[in-house]
Amino acid sequence: MITEATPFLKFQGNCAKAIALYQRALGATVCDSRGWDPAMFGGQLPPGMEDGVMYARLRIGDVPLEMSDMPPGVSAEPGSNLCINLHITDPDELDGCFAALAEGGQPLLAPEDMFWGARYAQVIDAFGIGWTLHCMLT
C-alpha cells in the first residue's frame, strides 16, 4: 500500500541553508535530519560533505516535505531538483511500482535494500517526472 506521496527537493550542498530558510520563512518544523554516513563512501566522507544533509523531513503546516543534498558526482540542476517520494509498505509493491513507472521511462536506481533498513529505487517516468520509492524493511 502506498501511504504517502511527498515532494522531495534535491540540493547541491546547501540543503541545511534551505532548511533554515524554510523554518524562518514558512514556519517549517524539522521532523528528522541526518548527515551523510561515512560508511557510504568506504569509511571517509568526501571533502565538503561533512555538513551535508543525507535526508531531512520537514512539516509545513500539515504538509510533509523531504529533501537532501546530492552525493558527489550527482547534479541537482534547476528543473530536475524536485521529485515525488512514494512511501510504500510492501517491498514487492515497490518493485511493481518501479517496473510500471520505468516502462518508457528511465530507471536511475533499480530497487535495492539500503544500509538504513529500507528498500529504495529511483526512476524518471515516460513523462519526465522523477520518482523515488521507499519501503522500510524493519
Buried (B, 14 or more C-beta within 10 A) or exposed (E): EBEEEBEBBBBEBBBBEBBEEBBEEEEBEEEEBEBBEEEBEEEEBBEEBEEBBBBBBBEBEEEBBBBBBBEBEEEBEEEEBBBBBBBBEEBEBBBBBBBEBBEEBEBBEEBEEBEBEBBBBBBBBEEEEBBBBBBEEE
